[in-house]
Amino acid sequence: MRKEIYITDYNCVTPLGFDVSSNWNALLEGKSGVALHKIIENQEPFYASMIDSNELENEFNRFFDSAQNDNIEFTRLEKMFLLSLKPLVEKHQISDETAFILSTTKGNISLLKNQNTLPEGVFLSSLAQKIADFFGFKTKPIVVSNACVSGVMAIAVAKNMIQTGKYKDAFVIAGDEISEFVISGFNSFQAIGTEICKPYDKNRDGINIGEATAAVYITGHCEERSDEAISNEKFSFKVLGDSAINDANHISGPSRTGDGLFASIKNAITEANVSTEKIDFISAHGTATIYNDEMEAIAFNRMELQDVPLNSMKGYYGHCLGASGLLESIISMESALNNTLIPSKNFEETGTSQSLNIIKENQPAEIKYILKTASGFGGCNAAIVLEKC
């Protein structure tokens, strides 16, 4: 019998708040972090979801004054990582068998600006080691960087490594920040929307870039944990199944038939041993680009999931790259805990060739089984199935 894996704690730092409760309350009120921001000199402002740097600095100084006293310098992204992870490491013990996994797409890419040589901090391994050293992790950090499926894949990596017996538990963090590099890259694809994004809507015209960090604590079977540890848990979600499939279609365009996402969902549901009829909610990728939204609609219909309530969080957070999958998993678990489905913001009229059950307003629902999906550049796709315990 395979070891059961649970998510028992989480936190996030986003433009909507510096903890989960702030984010959840903002989502209930329909608030969005997306607004016009001047990001690149000599260019018009872009719609993006960006954390206020002054608020971030104040929050960091409030919790990490000792770091300042030790003259340790942190980048803006690193400060976001530290704030998201701090509440978790304070509640859960780090041992010699604890994994530390960092998910990101671009990391400290901003450090490259106006540089002739590569700064040490731009290497993802160095970024992970710096965060690990600060909190006292004893094992070598693991980096998951596979475009925009990284956050979902990081959960799967933690699950599989604990099941093999290599680790007993894991802290997983995910994050990316808005930078000129990222904005310029997506703009070169003509993928950035001229207004606040509208996933799956007929009038969508592209993505909004976002930034965030998120963190989860993942641990093994209940029998391997002390009674005290279990009693301290406010909740637990079992990670039932996972899969990541590459459709090998195009460097930036997804498979038109949804092959990779279809296979990822099918494998994850098969491992979870849950029928599609039992899935209560889908937290989808939903970038508000024509090809992504269409591909997802095809894949969900191929899996006969078209009637399951579904949303995209991109209208609230923008596309947070390597953080999106983990952040959206956290929000989906909050939905289950609060028995509430959050609408897919800005959706009005179906803009895909096949139907989907897009959530249009806050509504009560019993949510036990969650399907979380993600897709990204290079043809990568990932899916996990979560069960509320």
VOROLUM-269184 format. One line per field, with one value per residue (C-alpha): residue number from 0; residue in three letters; x negated, y negated, z negated. Coordinates in steps of 0.2 Angstrom, whole numbers, padded with zeros to 4 digits, m for minus. Each point is the difference from the previous one (the first is absolute). Layout:
! residues N
num = NUM | ...
residuo = ALA | ...
c1 = X | ...
c2 = Y | ...
c3 = Z | ...
! end
This chain:
! residues 389
num = 0 | 1 | 2 | 3 | 4 | 5 | 6 | 7 | 8 | 9 | 10 | 11 | 12 | 13 | 14 | 15 | 16 | 17 | 18 | 19 | 20 | 21 | 22 | 23 | 24 | 25 | 26 | 27 | 28 | 29 | 30 | 31 | 32 | 33 | 34 | 35 | 36 | 37 | 38 | 39 | 40 | 41 | 42 | 43 | 44 | 45 | 46 | 47 | 48 | 49 | 50 | 51 | 52 | 53 | 54 | 55 | 56 | 57 | 58 | 59 | 60 | 61 | 62 | 63 | 64 | 65 | 66 | 67 | 68 | 69 | 70 | 71 | 72 | 73 | 74 | 75 | 76 | 77 | 78 | 79 | 80 | 81 | 82 | 83 | 84 | 85 | 86 | 87 | 88 | 89 | 90 | 91 | 92 | 93 | 94 | 95 | 96 | 97 | 98 | 99 | 100 | 101 | 102 | 103 | 104 | 105 | 106 | 107 | 108 | 109 | 110 | 111 | 112 | 113 | 114 | 115 | 116 | 117 | 118 | 119 | 120 | 121 | 122 | 123 | 124 | 125 | 126 | 127 | 128 | 129 | 130 | 131 | 132 | 133 | 134 | 135 | 136 | 137 | 138 | 139 | 140 | 141 | 142 | 143 | 144 | 145 | 146 | 147 | 148 | 149 | 150 | 151 | 152 | 153 | 154 | 155 | 156 | 157 | 158 | 159 | 160 | 161 | 162 | 163 | 164 | 165 | 166 | 167 | 168 | 169 | 170 | 171 | 172 | 173 | 174 | 175 | 176 | 177 | 178 | 179 | 180 | 181 | 182 | 183 | 184 | 185 | 186 | 187 | 188 | 189 | 190 | 191 | 192 | 193 | 194 | 195 | 196 | 197 | 198 | 199 | 200 | 201 | 202 | 203 | 204 | 205 | 206 | 207 | 208 | 209 | 210 | 211 | 212 | 213 | 214 | 215 | 216 | 217 | 218 | 219 | 220 | 221 | 222 | 223 | 224 | 225 | 226 | 227 | 228 | 229 | 230 | 231 | 232 | 233 | 234 | 235 | 236 | 237 | 238 | 239 | 240 | 241 | 242 | 243 | 244 | 245 | 246 | 247 | 248 | 249 | 250 | 251 | 252 | 253 | 254 | 255 | 256 | 257 | 258 | 259 | 260 | 261 | 262 | 263 | 264 | 265 | 266 | 267 | 268 | 269 | 270 | 271 | 272 | 273 | 274 | 275 | 276 | 277 | 278 | 279 | 280 | 281 | 282 | 283 | 284 | 285 | 286 | 287 | 288 | 289 | 290 | 291 | 292 | 293 | 294 | 295 | 296 | 297 | 298 | 299 | 300 | 301 | 302 | 303 | 304 | 305 | 306 | 307 | 308 | 309 | 310 | 311 | 312 | 313 | 314 | 315 | 316 | 317 | 318 | 319 | 320 | 321 | 322 | 323 | 324 | 325 | 326 | 327 | 328 | 329 | 330 | 331 | 332 | 333 | 334 | 335 | 336 | 337 | 338 | 339 | 340 | 341 | 342 | 343 | 344 | 345 | 346 | 347 | 348 | 349 | 350 | 351 | 352 | 353 | 354 | 355 | 356 | 357 | 358 | 359 | 360 | 361 | 362 | 363 | 364 | 365 | 366 | 367 | 368 | 369 | 370 | 371 | 372 | 373 | 374 | 375 | 376 | 377 | 378 | 379 | 380 | 381 | 382 | 383 | 384 | 385 | 386 | 387 | 388
residuo = MET | ARG | LYS | GLU | ILE | TYR | ILE | THR | ASP | TYR | ASN | CYS | VAL | THR | PRO | LEU | GLY | PHE | ASP | VAL | SER | SER | ASN | TRP | ASN | ALA | LEU | LEU | GLU | GLY | LYS | SER | GLY | VAL | ALA | LEU | HIS | LYS | ILE | ILE | GLU | ASN | GLN | GLU | PRO | PHE | TYR | ALA | SER | MET | ILE | ASP | SER | ASN | GLU | LEU | GLU | ASN | GLU | PHE | ASN | ARG | PHE | PHE | ASP | SER | ALA | GLN | ASN | ASP | ASN | ILE | GLU | PHE | THR | ARG | LEU | GLU | LYS | MET | PHE | LEU | LEU | SER | LEU | LYS | PRO | LEU | VAL | GLU | LYS | HIS | GLN | ILE | SER | ASP | GLU | THR | ALA | PHE | ILE | LEU | SER | THR | THR | LYS | GLY | ASN | ILE | SER | LEU | LEU | LYS | ASN | GLN | ASN | THR | LEU | PRO | GLU | GLY | VAL | PHE | LEU | SER | SER | LEU | ALA | GLN | LYS | ILE | ALA | ASP | PHE | PHE | GLY | PHE | LYS | THR | LYS | PRO | ILE | VAL | VAL | SER | ASN | ALA | CYS | VAL | SER | GLY | VAL | MET | ALA | ILE | ALA | VAL | ALA | LYS | ASN | MET | ILE | GLN | THR | GLY | LYS | TYR | LYS | ASP | ALA | PHE | VAL | ILE | ALA | GLY | ASP | GLU | ILE | SER | GLU | PHE | VAL | ILE | SER | GLY | PHE | ASN | SER | PHE | GLN | ALA | ILE | GLY | THR | GLU | ILE | CYS | LYS | PRO | TYR | ASP | LYS | ASN | ARG | ASP | GLY | ILE | ASN | ILE | GLY | GLU | ALA | THR | ALA | ALA | VAL | TYR | ILE | THR | GLY | HIS | CYS | GLU | GLU | ARG | SER | ASP | GLU | ALA | ILE | SER | ASN | GLU | LYS | PHE | SER | PHE | LYS | VAL | LEU | GLY | ASP | SER | ALA | ILE | ASN | ASP | ALA | ASN | HIS | ILE | SER | GLY | PRO | SER | ARG | THR | GLY | ASP | GLY | LEU | PHE | ALA | SER | ILE | LYS | ASN | ALA | ILE | THR | GLU | ALA | ASN | VAL | SER | THR | GLU | LYS | ILE | ASP | PHE | ILE | SER | ALA | HIS | GLY | THR | ALA | THR | ILE | TYR | ASN | ASP | GLU | MET | GLU | ALA | ILE | ALA | PHE | ASN | ARG | MET | GLU | LEU | GLN | ASP | VAL | PRO | LEU | ASN | SER | MET | LYS | GLY | TYR | TYR | GLY | HIS | CYS | LEU | GLY | ALA | SER | GLY | LEU | LEU | GLU | SER | ILE | ILE | SER | MET | GLU | SER | ALA | LEU | ASN | ASN | THR | LEU | ILE | PRO | SER | LYS | ASN | PHE | GLU | GLU | THR | GLY | THR | SER | GLN | SER | LEU | ASN | ILE | ILE | LYS | GLU | ASN | GLN | PRO | ALA | GLU | ILE | LYS | TYR | ILE | LEU | LYS | THR | ALA | SER | GLY | PHE | GLY | GLY | CYS | ASN | ALA | ALA | ILE | VAL | LEU | GLU | LYS | CYS
c1 = 0000 | m0007 | m0003 | 0014 | m0006 | 0009 | m0001 | 0003 | m0005 | m0003 | m0002 | m0002 | m0006 | 0009 | 0007 | 0016 | m0009 | m0014 | 0009 | 0013 | 0015 | m0003 | 0000 | 0015 | 0010 | m0005 | 0005 | 0017 | 0002 | m0005 | m0015 | m0014 | m0019 | 0000 | m0003 | m0010 | m0019 | m0014 | m0013 | m0011 | m0007 | 0006 | 0014 | 0019 | 0006 | 0005 | 0014 | m0009 | 0003 | m0014 | m0004 | m0002 | m0019 | 0002 | 0012 | m0011 | m0015 | 0010 | 0006 | m0017 | m0008 | 0014 | m0004 | m0019 | m0008 | m0014 | m0004 | m0003 | m0011 | m0011 | m0002 | 0007 | 0006 | 0015 | 0008 | 0018 | 0005 | m0010 | 0009 | 0017 | m0006 | m0006 | 0017 | 0010 | m0010 | m0003 | 0017 | m0003 | m0017 | 0005 | 0014 | m0009 | m0017 | m0014 | m0009 | m0014 | 0014 | 0009 | 0000 | m0001 | 0007 | 0000 | 0011 | m0003 | m0001 | m0012 | m0006 | m0011 | 0000 | 0000 | m0018 | m0006 | 0005 | m0015 | m0012 | m0015 | m0002 | 0012 | 0003 | 0000 | 0018 | 0007 | m0003 | 0015 | m0010 | m0008 | 0017 | 0006 | m0015 | 0001 | 0018 | m0004 | m0015 | 0010 | 0013 | m0013 | 0005 | m0012 | 0003 | m0006 | 0014 | 0010 | 0004 | 0015 | 0000 | 0011 | 0009 | 0017 | 0004 | m0014 | 0011 | 0011 | m0015 | m0008 | 0014 | m0002 | m0019 | 0003 | 0013 | m0010 | m0016 | 0009 | 0008 | m0017 | m0006 | m0013 | 0008 | 0013 | 0007 | m0003 | 0002 | 0004 | m0001 | 0004 | m0003 | m0003 | 0000 | 0004 | m0015 | m0004 | m0007 | 0016 | 0011 | m0011 | 0000 | 0019 | 0002 | m0010 | 0012 | 0014 | 0008 | 0003 | 0017 | 0005 | 0012 | 0004 | m0001 | 0016 | m0004 | 0012 | 0010 | 0004 | m0008 | m0016 | m0016 | m0014 | m0009 | m0004 | m0017 | 0001 | m0012 | 0002 | m0008 | 0008 | m0005 | 0007 | m0005 | 0002 | m0002 | 0003 | 0013 | 0009 | m0007 | m0018 | 0004 | 0002 | 0018 | m0006 | m0005 | 0017 | 0010 | m0009 | 0006 | 0014 | 0003 | m0007 | 0001 | m0006 | m0010 | 0008 | m0007 | m0012 | m0007 | m0010 | 0000 | m0008 | 0010 | m0016 | 0010 | m0008 | m0012 | 0014 | 0016 | 0010 | 0006 | 0016 | 0008 | m0005 | m0010 | m0012 | 0013 | 0012 | m0013 | m0006 | 0018 | 0003 | m0015 | 0003 | 0018 | m0005 | m0013 | 0012 | 0012 | 0014 | 0013 | 0003 | 0017 | m0007 | m0010 | 0009 | m0010 | m0014 | m0013 | m0005 | m0015 | 0011 | m0013 | 0013 | m0010 | 0009 | m0010 | m0002 | 0019 | 0005 | m0012 | 0006 | 0018 | m0004 | m0010 | 0014 | 0013 | m0010 | m0001 | 0019 | m0003 | 0009 | 0014 | m0011 | m0001 | m0016 | m0009 | m0016 | m0008 | m0009 | 0013 | m0005 | m0019 | m0005 | m0012 | m0013 | m0010 | m0009 | 0011 | 0017 | 0002 | m0004 | 0009 | 0016 | m0001 | 0000 | 0015 | 0009 | m0003 | 0007 | 0016 | 0002 | m0003 | 0013 | 0012 | 0000 | m0003 | m0009 | 0005 | m0011 | m0002 | 0005 | 0008 | 0016 | 0002 | m0008 | m0014 | m0005 | 0006 | 0005 | 0010 | m0006 | 0009 | m0008 | 0004 | 0008 | 0004 | m0004 | 0010 | 0000 | m0006 | m0006 | m0017 | m0009 | m0010 | m0010 | m0009 | m0013 | m0008 | m0014 | m0008 | m0015 | m0013 | m0009 | 0016 | m0001 | 0016 | 0004 | 0014 | 0003 | 0015 | 0003 | 0013 | 0006 | m0002
c2 = 0000 | m0017 | m0013 | m0013 | m0018 | m0015 | m0019 | m0007 | m0018 | m0014 | m0019 | m0012 | m0018 | m0009 | m0017 | 0004 | 0004 | 0007 | 0015 | 0012 | m0008 | m0017 | 0008 | 0010 | m0015 | m0010 | 0014 | 0001 | m0019 | 0002 | m0010 | 0001 | m0004 | m0004 | m0018 | m0011 | m0001 | m0009 | 0014 | m0004 | m0017 | m0008 | 0012 | m0002 | 0007 | 0019 | 0008 | 0011 | 0006 | m0007 | m0001 | m0017 | m0001 | m0012 | 0011 | 0015 | m0009 | m0005 | 0018 | 0007 | m0012 | 0004 | 0019 | 0001 | m0014 | 0012 | 0003 | m0018 | 0000 | 0014 | m0011 | 0014 | m0008 | 0008 | m0004 | m0005 | 0018 | 0008 | m0011 | 0006 | 0018 | m0003 | m0008 | 0015 | 0013 | m0007 | 0005 | 0018 | 0003 | m0008 | 0014 | 0015 | 0007 | 0002 | 0016 | 0010 | 0008 | m0016 | m0005 | m0018 | m0003 | m0017 | m0002 | m0015 | m0004 | m0015 | m0002 | m0016 | m0004 | m0018 | 0001 | 0001 | m0017 | m0011 | 0014 | 0006 | 0016 | 0012 | m0004 | 0015 | m0004 | 0003 | 0018 | 0009 | 0012 | m0014 | m0008 | 0016 | 0002 | m0017 | 0002 | 0018 | m0007 | m0014 | 0012 | 0014 | 0013 | 0015 | 0008 | m0006 | m0011 | 0007 | m0012 | 0003 | m0012 | 0006 | m0015 | m0004 | 0018 | m0002 | m0003 | 0015 | 0011 | m0005 | 0007 | 0016 | 0001 | m0002 | 0014 | 0012 | m0003 | 0003 | 0016 | 0007 | m0003 | m0012 | m0013 | 0000 | m0018 | m0015 | m0018 | m0006 | m0018 | m0008 | m0018 | m0012 | m0019 | m0012 | m0005 | m0009 | 0016 | 0009 | m0014 | m0002 | 0019 | 0002 | m0016 | 0006 | 0015 | m0014 | 0010 | m0014 | m0007 | m0018 | 0001 | 0011 | 0018 | 0010 | 0018 | 0011 | m0015 | m0004 | m0017 | 0004 | m0007 | 0007 | 0002 | m0011 | 0004 | 0002 | 0003 | 0009 | 0013 | 0015 | 0013 | 0017 | 0013 | 0018 | 0016 | 0018 | 0012 | m0005 | 0016 | m0007 | m0016 | m0003 | m0003 | m0018 | m0004 | 0007 | m0010 | m0016 | 0001 | m0011 | 0011 | 0013 | 0003 | 0017 | m0001 | 0015 | m0001 | m0010 | 0001 | m0011 | 0002 | m0009 | m0002 | m0004 | m0011 | m0017 | m0011 | m0011 | 0006 | 0015 | 0015 | m0005 | 0017 | m0002 | 0016 | m0004 | m0007 | 0014 | 0013 | m0009 | m0001 | 0018 | 0007 | m0011 | 0006 | 0018 | m0001 | m0008 | 0014 | m0013 | 0000 | m0016 | m0001 | m0003 | m0015 | m0015 | m0014 | m0004 | m0014 | m0002 | m0009 | m0013 | m0012 | m0010 | 0004 | 0007 | 0016 | 0004 | m0002 | 0010 | 0014 | 0002 | 0000 | 0014 | 0010 | m0002 | 0006 | 0015 | 0005 | m0003 | m0014 | m0014 | 0000 | m0002 | m0018 | m0008 | m0016 | m0009 | m0012 | m0010 | m0014 | m0003 | 0004 | m0001 | 0014 | 0002 | 0012 | 0013 | m0006 | 0002 | 0019 | 0000 | m0016 | 0006 | 0017 | m0010 | m0010 | 0016 | 0008 | m0016 | 0002 | 0018 | m0005 | m0015 | 0010 | m0014 | m0001 | m0016 | m0006 | m0001 | m0019 | m0010 | 0015 | m0004 | 0009 | 0017 | m0002 | 0018 | 0012 | 0012 | m0003 | m0002 | m0003 | m0017 | m0006 | m0017 | m0005 | 0005 | 0015 | 0013 | 0017 | 0016 | 0003 | 0016 | 0004 | m0014 | 0001 | m0013 | m0001 | m0011 | m0002 | m0009 | m0004 | 0014 | 0011 | 0004 | 0005 | 0006 | 0005 | 0005 | 0007 | m0006 | 0007 | m0010 | 0011
c3 = 0000 | 0005 | m0013 | m0002 | 0003 | m0008 | 0002 | m0018 | 0001 | 0012 | 0002 | 0014 | 0004 | 0014 | 0006 | m0010 | m0016 | m0010 | m0007 | 0005 | m0009 | 0007 | 0018 | m0003 | m0007 | 0015 | 0012 | m0008 | 0003 | 0018 | m0001 | 0013 | m0002 | 0019 | 0004 | 0012 | m0005 | 0008 | 0002 | 0014 | 0004 | 0016 | 0001 | m0004 | m0017 | 0000 | m0009 | m0013 | m0018 | m0010 | m0019 | m0007 | m0003 | m0015 | m0008 | 0003 | m0007 | m0016 | m0002 | 0002 | m0013 | m0012 | 0000 | 0005 | m0010 | m0005 | 0018 | 0002 | m0016 | 0008 | 0015 | 0011 | 0017 | 0008 | 0017 | 0001 | 0006 | m0015 | m0012 | 0007 | m0002 | m0018 | m0005 | 0008 | m0008 | m0018 | m0007 | 0005 | m0007 | m0016 | m0002 | 0007 | m0005 | 0013 | m0001 | 0009 | 0010 | 0005 | 0018 | 0006 | 0018 | 0009 | 0016 | 0011 | 0018 | 0001 | m0018 | m0002 | 0018 | m0004 | m0006 | 0018 | 0004 | 0005 | m0004 | 0010 | m0011 | m0008 | m0018 | m0012 | m0005 | 0017 | 0000 | m0007 | m0010 | m0009 | m0003 | m0008 | m0010 | m0007 | m0006 | m0007 | m0009 | m0008 | m0008 | m0004 | 0012 | m0001 | 0016 | 0018 | 0007 | 0015 | 0015 | 0011 | 0015 | 0014 | 0007 | m0007 | m0006 | m0013 | m0015 | 0003 | 0004 | m0016 | m0010 | 0010 | m0003 | m0019 | 0000 | 0010 | m0010 | m0016 | 0007 | 0005 | m0018 | 0004 | m0011 | m0014 | 0004 | 0011 | 0001 | 0018 | 0005 | 0017 | 0006 | 0014 | 0002 | 0014 | 0009 | 0016 | 0007 | m0003 | 0007 | 0015 | 0003 | 0000 | 0009 | 0015 | 0001 | 0001 | m0014 | m0013 | m0001 | 0003 | m0015 | m0015 | 0006 | 0003 | m0001 | 0012 | 0005 | 0018 | m0001 | m0009 | 0008 | m0010 | m0017 | m0014 | m0009 | m0019 | m0014 | m0016 | m0012 | m0008 | m0012 | m0006 | m0013 | 0006 | m0011 | 0000 | m0007 | m0016 | m0009 | 0002 | m0008 | m0019 | m0008 | m0004 | 0018 | 0006 | m0013 | 0005 | 0018 | 0005 | 0016 | 0011 | 0019 | 0007 | 0016 | 0009 | 0017 | 0011 | 0018 | 0012 | 0019 | 0013 | 0017 | 0010 | 0011 | 0000 | m0010 | m0005 | 0007 | m0008 | 0009 | 0010 | m0006 | m0018 | 0000 | m0013 | m0012 | 0003 | m0004 | m0015 | m0007 | 0004 | m0008 | m0016 | m0001 | 0003 | m0014 | m0012 | 0004 | 0001 | 0014 | 0010 | m0007 | m0018 | 0005 | m0009 | 0007 | 0013 | m0004 | 0018 | 0008 | 0011 | 0006 | 0011 | 0016 | 0015 | 0002 | m0019 | m0004 | 0015 | m0003 | m0018 | 0005 | 0012 | m0013 | m0013 | 0012 | 0005 | m0018 | m0002 | m0013 | 0009 | m0013 | m0015 | m0007 | 0006 | m0003 | 0005 | m0013 | 0013 | m0001 | m0018 | 0000 | 0018 | 0005 | m0013 | 0010 | m0012 | m0015 | 0009 | m0002 | m0019 | m0003 | 0009 | m0009 | m0017 | 0006 | 0006 | m0018 | m0008 | 0011 | m0006 | m0018 | 0001 | 0011 | 0013 | 0018 | 0006 | 0018 | 0014 | 0001 | 0015 | 0009 | 0009 | 0016 | 0005 | 0012 | 0002 | 0013 | m0013 | m0016 | m0017 | m0017 | m0004 | m0017 | 0001 | m0018 | m0018 | m0004 | m0014 | 0004 | m0008 | 0007 | m0004 | 0016 | 0009 | 0016 | 0003 | 0017 | 0008 | 0017 | 0007 | 0013 | 0007 | 0001 | m0019 | m0009 | m0018 | m0011 | m0018 | m0009 | m0018 | m0013 | m0015 | m0015
! end
